[in-house]
Amino acid sequence: MDERAFETLAGETLARIAERLEDALCDAADVEFRGGIVTIDCADGRQFVLNKHAPSREIWLSSPVSGAVHFARRADAWVSPRGPDRLEARLAADIAAATGIDVQLA
């Protein structure tokens, strides 16, 4: 995938995730999407950060639940090179663990 295609696809993915999280989390967390970075500030002070990393063509997740995880595009999904985790599933599970709210991101 060239850089332009990556930027488009990653940007669309992050925007979609931010929108769904805003709708699902309401008062449980503040969700902000700015400058290509999604920040989720939980009421208890924990923070999630999602951003695109162009040099590696990955989306990076920093999670207070699972730590740092990177996701590369494989076929039709963002998948961790270290295992079977998919971006939307890992983030939804971590958000549920942190807030008690089930979100649908896929």
DSSP file (Angstrom, degrees, kcal/mol; ACC not computed):
  #  RESIDUE AA STRUCTURE BP1 BP2  ACC     N-H-->O    O-->H-N    N-H-->O    O-->H-N    TCO  KAPPA ALPHA  PHI   PSI    X-CA   Y-CA   Z-CA
    1    1 A M              0   0    0      0, 0.0     2,-0.0     0, 0.0    72,-0.0   0.000 360.0 360.0 360.0 130.2    0.0    0.0    0.0
    2    2 A D     >  -     0   0    0      1,-0.1     4,-2.4     4,-0.0     5,-0.2  -0.299 360.0-101.2 -78.8 170.6    1.4    3.4   -0.9
    3    3 A E  H  > S+     0   0    0      1,-0.2     4,-2.8     2,-0.2     5,-0.2   0.872 119.7  51.7 -62.6 -39.8    1.5    6.3    1.5
    4    4 A R  H  > S+     0   0    0      2,-0.2     4,-2.2     1,-0.2    -1,-0.2   0.928 111.5  46.5 -64.8 -44.9   -1.5    8.1    0.0
    5    5 A A  H  > S+     0   0    0      2,-0.2     4,-2.7     1,-0.2     5,-0.3   0.906 113.4  50.4 -63.1 -41.5   -3.7    5.0    0.2
    6    6 A F  H  X S+     0   0    0     -4,-2.4     4,-3.3     2,-0.2     5,-0.4   0.952 109.4  49.9 -60.7 -49.7   -2.5    4.3    3.7
    7    7 A E  H  X S+     0   0    0     -4,-2.8     4,-2.1     1,-0.2    -2,-0.2   0.899 114.1  45.8 -57.4 -42.6   -3.3    7.9    4.8
    8    8 A T  H  X S+     0   0    0     -4,-2.2     4,-2.3    -5,-0.2    -1,-0.2   0.957 117.4  41.7 -65.5 -51.7   -6.8    7.7    3.3
    9    9 A L  H  X S+     0   0    0     -4,-2.7     4,-2.3     2,-0.2    -2,-0.2   0.912 117.2  46.6 -66.3 -43.9   -7.7    4.3    4.7
   10   10 A A  H  X S+     0   0    0     -4,-3.3     4,-2.7    -5,-0.3     5,-0.2   0.914 112.8  50.4 -65.1 -42.3   -6.2    4.9    8.2
   11   11 A G  H  X S+     0   0    0     -4,-2.1     4,-2.3    -5,-0.4    -2,-0.2   0.913 111.5  47.6 -61.7 -43.5   -7.8    8.3    8.4
   12   12 A E  H  X S+     0   0    0     -4,-2.3     4,-2.3     2,-0.2    -1,-0.2   0.899 112.4  50.4 -63.6 -40.9  -11.2    6.9    7.5
   13   13 A T  H  X S+     0   0    0     -4,-2.3     4,-2.4     2,-0.2    -2,-0.2   0.939 112.2  46.0 -63.0 -47.9  -10.8    4.0   10.0
   14   14 A L  H  X S+     0   0    0     -4,-2.7     4,-2.6     1,-0.2    -2,-0.2   0.894 112.5  50.5 -64.6 -40.2   -9.8    6.4   12.8
   15   15 A A  H  X S+     0   0    0     -4,-2.3     4,-2.3    -5,-0.2    -1,-0.2   0.915 111.6  48.1 -63.5 -42.8  -12.7    8.8   12.0
   16   16 A R  H  X S+     0   0    0     -4,-2.3     4,-2.3     2,-0.2    -2,-0.2   0.918 112.7  48.2 -64.1 -44.0  -15.2    5.9   12.0
   17   17 A I  H  X S+     0   0    0     -4,-2.4     4,-2.5     2,-0.2     5,-0.2   0.929 111.5  50.2 -62.8 -45.4  -13.9    4.5   15.3
   18   18 A A  H  X S+     0   0    0     -4,-2.6     4,-2.5     1,-0.2    -2,-0.2   0.916 110.7  49.7 -59.8 -43.9  -14.0    8.0   16.9
   19   19 A E  H  X S+     0   0    0     -4,-2.3     4,-2.0     1,-0.2    -1,-0.2   0.930 112.5  46.3 -62.2 -46.1  -17.6    8.5   15.8
   20   20 A R  H  X S+     0   0    0     -4,-2.3     4,-2.2     1,-0.2    -1,-0.2   0.886 112.9  50.0 -65.8 -38.3  -18.8    5.2   17.1
   21   21 A L  H  X S+     0   0    0     -4,-2.5     4,-2.9     2,-0.2     5,-0.3   0.912 108.2  52.8 -67.1 -41.2  -17.0    5.7   20.4
   22   22 A E  H  X S+     0   0    0     -4,-2.5     4,-1.2     1,-0.2    -2,-0.2   0.924 112.8  45.2 -58.0 -44.4  -18.5    9.1   20.9
   23   23 A D  H  < S+     0   0    0     -4,-2.0    -1,-0.2    -5,-0.2    -2,-0.2   0.888 119.6  40.3 -66.2 -39.8  -22.0    7.7   20.4
   24   24 A A  H  < S+     0   0    0     -4,-2.2    -2,-0.2    -5,-0.2    -1,-0.2   0.834 116.5  44.8 -81.8 -34.1  -21.4    4.7   22.6
   25   25 A L  H ><  +     0   0    0     -4,-2.9     3,-3.4     1,-0.2     4,-0.4   0.721  69.7 159.7 -90.8 -20.7  -19.5    6.2   25.5
   26   26 A C  T 3< S-     0   0    0     -4,-1.2     3,-0.5    -5,-0.3    -1,-0.2  -0.081  79.8  -0.3  40.3-107.9  -21.5    9.4   26.1
   27   27 A D  T 3  S+     0   0    0      1,-0.2    -1,-0.3     3,-0.1     3,-0.1   0.510 120.2  77.6 -89.0  -5.1  -20.6   10.4   29.7
   28   28 A A  S <  S+     0   0    0     -3,-3.4    15,-1.8     1,-0.2     2,-0.3   0.728 108.7   1.1 -78.0 -21.5  -18.2    7.5   30.4
   29   29 A A  E     -A   42   0A   0     -3,-0.5     2,-0.5    -4,-0.4    13,-0.2  -0.987  66.9-117.9-161.8 153.4  -15.4    9.0   28.5
   30   30 A D  E     -A   41   0A   0     11,-2.7    11,-2.8    -2,-0.3     2,-0.5  -0.878  30.2-162.9 -96.4 126.2  -14.4   12.0   26.4
   31   31 A V  E     +A   40   0A   0     -2,-0.5     2,-0.4     9,-0.2     9,-0.2  -0.938  10.1 178.8-113.0 129.0  -13.5   11.1   22.8
   32   32 A E  E     -A   39   0A   0      7,-2.5     7,-2.8    -2,-0.5     2,-0.5  -0.995  14.5-168.1-132.1 135.7  -11.5   13.5   20.6
   33   33 A F  E     +A   38   0A   0     -2,-0.4     2,-0.4     5,-0.2     5,-0.2  -0.944  29.4 146.6-122.6 107.8  -10.4   13.1   17.0
   34   34 A R  E >   -A   37   0A   0      3,-2.3     3,-1.4    -2,-0.5    -2,-0.1  -0.994  62.7  -1.7-146.3 133.3   -7.9   15.8   16.1
   35   35 A G  T 3  S-     0   0    0     -2,-0.4     3,-0.1     1,-0.3    -1,-0.1   0.799 128.1 -55.1  61.2  30.4   -4.9   15.8   13.8
   36   36 A G  T 3  S+     0   0    0      1,-0.2    16,-0.7    15,-0.1     2,-0.4   0.607 115.3 112.7  80.0  11.2   -5.3   12.1   12.9
   37   37 A I  E <   -AB  34  51A   0     -3,-1.4    -3,-2.3    14,-0.2     2,-0.6  -0.970  53.2-154.3-122.1 130.2   -5.2   11.1   16.6
   38   38 A V  E     -AB  33  50A   0     12,-2.8    12,-2.8    -2,-0.4     2,-0.5  -0.907  14.7-172.1-100.9 124.4   -8.1    9.6   18.6
   39   39 A T  E     -AB  32  49A   0     -7,-2.8    -7,-2.5    -2,-0.6     2,-0.6  -0.974   7.2-168.5-118.6 129.7   -7.8   10.2   22.3
   40   40 A I  E     -AB  31  48A   0      8,-2.6     8,-2.5    -2,-0.5     2,-0.7  -0.955   3.5-168.2-119.6 110.7  -10.2    8.6   24.7
   41   41 A D  E     -AB  30  47A   0    -11,-2.8   -11,-2.7    -2,-0.6     6,-0.2  -0.883  13.6-148.8-101.7 111.6  -10.1   10.0   28.3
   42   42 A C  E >   -A   29   0A   0      4,-3.0     3,-2.1    -2,-0.7   -13,-0.2  -0.392  24.2-113.4 -77.9 156.4  -12.0    7.8   30.7
   43   43 A A  T 3  S+     0   0    0    -15,-1.8    -1,-0.1     1,-0.3   -14,-0.1   0.780 116.5  58.3 -59.6 -28.0  -13.7    9.2   33.8
   44   44 A D  T 3  S-     0   0    0    -16,-0.2    -1,-0.3    54,-0.1     3,-0.1   0.383 123.4-101.5 -86.3   5.0  -11.3    7.4   36.0
   45   45 A G  S <  S+     0   0    0     -3,-2.1    -2,-0.1     1,-0.3     2,-0.1   0.270  79.3 132.2  96.8 -11.4   -8.3    9.1   34.4
   46   46 A R        -     0   0    0     52,-0.1    -4,-3.0    -5,-0.1     2,-0.4  -0.442  41.0-153.1 -73.6 151.4   -7.1    6.3   32.2
   47   47 A Q  E     -B   41   0A   0     -6,-0.2     2,-0.4    -2,-0.1    -6,-0.2  -0.983  13.9-162.7-133.9 137.7   -6.4    7.2   28.6
   48   48 A F  E     -B   40   0A   0     -8,-2.5    -8,-2.6    -2,-0.4     2,-0.4  -0.896  11.7-167.5-109.0 144.6   -6.4    5.4   25.2
   49   49 A V  E     -BC  39  62A   0     13,-2.1    13,-2.9    -2,-0.4     2,-0.4  -0.995   6.4-175.3-136.3 131.5   -4.6    6.8   22.2
   50   50 A L  E     +BC  38  61A   0    -12,-2.8   -12,-2.8    -2,-0.4     2,-0.3  -0.987  17.1 156.2-121.1 132.1   -5.0    5.7   18.5
   51   51 A N  E     -BC  37  60A   0      9,-2.1     9,-3.4    -2,-0.4     2,-0.3  -0.989  39.1-110.7-150.9 161.2   -2.9    7.2   15.8
   52   52 A K  E     - C   0  59A   0    -16,-0.7     2,-0.6    -2,-0.3     7,-0.2  -0.719  18.5-157.0 -92.9 144.0   -1.5    6.3   12.4
   53   53 A H  E >>> - C   0  58A   0      5,-3.5     5,-1.9    -2,-0.3     4,-1.0  -0.882   6.6-170.5-122.2  96.6    2.2    5.7   11.8
   54   54 A A  G >45S+     0   0    0     -2,-0.6     3,-0.6     1,-0.2    -1,-0.2   0.858  78.2  60.1 -61.0 -42.4    3.0    6.4    8.2
   55   55 A P  G 345S+     0   0    0      0, 0.0    -1,-0.2     0, 0.0   -52,-0.0   0.872 119.3  29.8 -57.6 -35.4    6.6    5.0    8.1
   56   56 A S  G <45S-     0   0    0     -3,-0.6    -2,-0.2     2,-0.1     3,-0.1   0.504 104.9-126.9 -98.4  -5.3    5.4    1.6    9.1
   57   57 A R  T <<5 +     0   0    0     -4,-1.0    16,-0.7    -3,-0.6     2,-0.3   0.919  67.6 126.9  57.1  46.6    1.9    1.9    7.5
   58   58 A E  E   < -CD  53  72A   0     -5,-1.9    -5,-3.5    14,-0.2     2,-0.5  -0.879  62.3-129.8-128.8 159.9    0.3    0.9   10.8
   59   59 A I  E     -CD  52  71A   0     12,-2.7    12,-2.3    -2,-0.3     2,-0.4  -0.956  30.4-150.1-104.9 131.3   -2.3    2.1   13.3
   60   60 A W  E     -CD  51  70A   0     -9,-3.4    -9,-2.1    -2,-0.5     2,-0.5  -0.853   8.4-162.1-108.0 138.0   -0.9    2.2   16.8
   61   61 A L  E     -CD  50  69A   0      8,-3.0     8,-2.5    -2,-0.4     2,-0.6  -0.976   5.8-166.8-117.9 127.9   -3.0    1.8   20.0
   62   62 A S  E     +CD  49  68A   0    -13,-2.9   -13,-2.1    -2,-0.5     6,-0.2  -0.973  21.7 177.7-109.6 116.7   -1.8    2.8   23.4
   63   63 A S  E  >  - D   0  67A   0      4,-2.3     4,-1.8    -2,-0.6   -15,-0.2  -0.960  37.4-146.5-126.1 135.5   -4.2    1.2   25.9
   64   64 A P  T  4 S+     0   0    0      0, 0.0    -1,-0.1     0, 0.0   -16,-0.1   0.606 104.8  46.5 -71.4  -8.7   -4.2    1.2   29.7
   65   65 A V  T  4 S+     0   0    0      2,-0.2   -17,-0.0    -3,-0.0    30,-0.0   0.879 129.7  13.6 -96.7 -52.1   -5.6   -2.3   29.5
   66   66 A S  T  4 S-     0   0    0      1,-0.3     2,-0.2    24,-0.1    24,-0.0   0.445  96.1-133.8-109.4  -0.9   -3.4   -4.1   27.0
   67   67 A G  E  <  -D   63   0A   0     -4,-1.8    -4,-2.3     2,-0.1     2,-0.5  -0.563  58.9 -11.6  86.2-149.5   -0.5   -1.8   26.5
   68   68 A A  E     +D   62   0A   0     -6,-0.2     2,-0.4    -2,-0.2    -6,-0.2  -0.782  65.5 171.6 -95.3 129.0    0.9   -0.8   23.2
   69   69 A V  E     -D   61   0A   0     -8,-2.5    -8,-3.0    -2,-0.5     2,-0.3  -0.999  17.6-151.6-137.6 138.3   -0.2   -2.7   20.1
   70   70 A H  E     -D   60   0A   0     -2,-0.4     2,-0.4   -10,-0.2    12,-0.3  -0.844   7.9-159.9-110.1 148.5    0.4   -2.0   16.4
   71   71 A F  E     -D   59   0A   0    -12,-2.3   -12,-2.7    -2,-0.3     2,-0.3  -0.993   3.2-167.0-133.4 126.8   -1.9   -3.0   13.6
   72   72 A A  E     -DE  58  79A   0      7,-2.8     7,-3.1    -2,-0.4     2,-0.5  -0.808  34.2-101.0-109.0 152.4   -1.1   -3.4    9.9
   73   73 A R  E     + E   0  78A   0    -16,-0.7     2,-0.4    -2,-0.3     5,-0.2  -0.611  42.3 174.7 -76.9 123.1   -3.6   -3.7    7.1
   74   74 A R  E >   - E   0  77A   0      3,-3.1     3,-1.9    -2,-0.5     2,-0.6  -0.972  62.2 -50.8-130.8 115.3   -4.0   -7.3    5.9
   75   75 A A  T 3  S-     0   0    0     -2,-0.4    -2,-0.0     1,-0.3     3,-0.0  -0.427 125.9 -14.9  57.4-106.5   -6.6   -8.0    3.3
   76   76 A D  T 3  S+     0   0    0     -2,-0.6     2,-0.3    -3,-0.1    -1,-0.3   0.135 125.6  59.8-115.1  20.1   -9.7   -6.3    4.8
   77   77 A A  E <  S-E   74   0A   0     -3,-1.9    -3,-3.1    -5,-0.1     2,-0.7  -0.977  76.9-114.8-147.0 157.0   -8.7   -5.7    8.4
   78   78 A W  E     -E   73   0A   0     -2,-0.3     9,-2.5    -5,-0.2     2,-0.3  -0.868  47.8-177.8 -90.6 114.5   -6.1   -4.0   10.6
   79   79 A V  E     -EF  72  86A   0     -7,-3.1    -7,-2.8    -2,-0.7     7,-0.2  -0.903  30.0-113.1-123.4 142.2   -4.3   -7.0   12.3
   80   80 A S    >   -     0   0    0      5,-2.9     3,-1.2    -2,-0.3    -9,-0.2  -0.557  16.2-144.6 -71.1 130.9   -1.6   -7.2   14.9
   81   81 A P  T 3  S+     0   0    0      0, 0.0    -1,-0.1     0, 0.0   -10,-0.1   0.687  99.0  58.9 -67.3 -15.7    1.7   -8.5   13.4
   82   82 A R  T 3  S-     0   0    0    -12,-0.3   -11,-0.1     1,-0.1    -2,-0.0   0.508 121.8 -29.1 -91.4  -6.0    2.3  -10.2   16.8
   83   83 A G  S <  S-     0   0    0     -3,-1.2    -3,-0.1     2,-0.2    -1,-0.1  -0.973  83.9 -57.2 177.0-166.8   -0.9  -12.3   16.9
   84   84 A P  S    S+     0   0    0      0, 0.0    -1,-0.0     0, 0.0     0, 0.0   0.470  78.9 128.8 -81.9  -0.6   -4.5  -12.7   15.8
   85   85 A D        -     0   0    0     -6,-0.1    -5,-2.9     4,-0.1     2,-0.4  -0.267  43.7-155.0 -59.6 137.6   -5.8   -9.4   17.4
   86   86 A R  B  >  -F   79   0A   0     -7,-0.2     4,-2.8     1,-0.1     5,-0.3  -0.899  23.0-119.7-109.2 145.5   -7.8   -7.1   15.1
   87   87 A L  H  > S+     0   0    0     -9,-2.5     4,-2.7    -2,-0.4     5,-0.3   0.908 109.3  44.2 -50.3 -56.3   -7.9   -3.4   15.9
   88   88 A E  H  > S+     0   0    0      1,-0.2     4,-2.3   -10,-0.2    -1,-0.2   0.887 116.1  47.0 -63.0 -40.2  -11.6   -3.0   16.4
   89   89 A A  H  > S+     0   0    0      2,-0.2     4,-2.3     1,-0.2    -1,-0.2   0.917 114.0  46.9 -68.3 -43.3  -11.9   -6.2   18.5
   90   90 A R  H  X S+     0   0    0     -4,-2.8     4,-2.4     2,-0.2    -2,-0.2   0.933 115.2  45.9 -63.9 -46.2   -8.9   -5.3   20.7
   91   91 A L  H  X S+     0   0    0     -4,-2.7     4,-2.8    -5,-0.3     5,-0.2   0.921 112.5  50.0 -64.7 -43.6  -10.1   -1.8   21.3
   92   92 A A  H  X S+     0   0    0     -4,-2.3     4,-2.3    -5,-0.3    11,-0.3   0.909 112.4  47.8 -61.4 -42.1  -13.7   -2.8   22.0
   93   93 A A  H  X S+     0   0    0     -4,-2.3     4,-2.1     2,-0.2    -1,-0.2   0.911 113.8  46.8 -65.3 -42.1  -12.5   -5.4   24.5
   94   94 A D  H  X S+     0   0    0     -4,-2.4     4,-2.1     2,-0.2    -2,-0.2   0.895 111.7  50.4 -67.7 -39.9  -10.2   -2.9   26.2
   95   95 A I  H  X S+     0   0    0     -4,-2.8     4,-2.7     2,-0.2     6,-0.5   0.916 110.9  49.8 -62.9 -42.9  -12.9   -0.2   26.3
   96   96 A A  H  X S+     0   0    0     -4,-2.3     4,-2.3    -5,-0.2    -2,-0.2   0.905 110.9  49.4 -62.2 -41.6  -15.3   -2.7   27.9
   97   97 A A  H  < S+     0   0    0     -4,-2.1    -1,-0.2     1,-0.2    -2,-0.2   0.870 117.3  41.4 -64.6 -36.6  -12.7   -3.6   30.5
   98   98 A A  H  < S+     0   0    0     -4,-2.1    -2,-0.2    -5,-0.1    -1,-0.2   0.831 133.4  16.8 -81.3 -33.3  -12.1    0.0   31.3
   99   99 A T  H  < S-     0   0    0     -4,-2.7    -3,-0.2     2,-0.2    -2,-0.2   0.624  90.3-122.7-117.3 -17.7  -15.6    1.4   31.3
  100  100 A G  S  < S+     0   0    0     -4,-2.3     2,-0.5    -5,-0.5    -4,-0.2   0.568  73.8 123.1  80.7   8.7  -18.0   -1.6   31.5
  101  101 A I        -     0   0    0     -6,-0.5     2,-0.5    -9,-0.1    -1,-0.3  -0.909  57.3-140.7-109.6 126.3  -19.6   -0.5   28.2
  102  102 A D        -     0   0    0     -2,-0.5     2,-0.4    -3,-0.1    -9,-0.1  -0.723  23.9-172.2 -83.1 128.4  -19.8   -2.8   25.2
  103  103 A V        -     0   0    0     -2,-0.5     2,-0.7   -11,-0.3    -7,-0.1  -0.926  20.7-138.8-121.3 148.0  -19.1   -1.0   22.0
  104  104 A Q        +     0   0    0     -2,-0.4   -80,-0.1     1,-0.1   -15,-0.1  -0.923  33.6 156.7-105.4 112.6  -19.5   -2.2   18.4
  105  105 A L              0   0    0     -2,-0.7    -1,-0.1   -17,-0.1   -16,-0.1   0.646 360.0 360.0-109.7 -20.4  -16.6   -1.0   16.3
  106  106 A A              0   0    0    -18,-0.1    -1,-0.1   -19,-0.0   -17,-0.0   0.468 360.0 360.0 -80.8 360.0  -16.4   -3.5   13.4
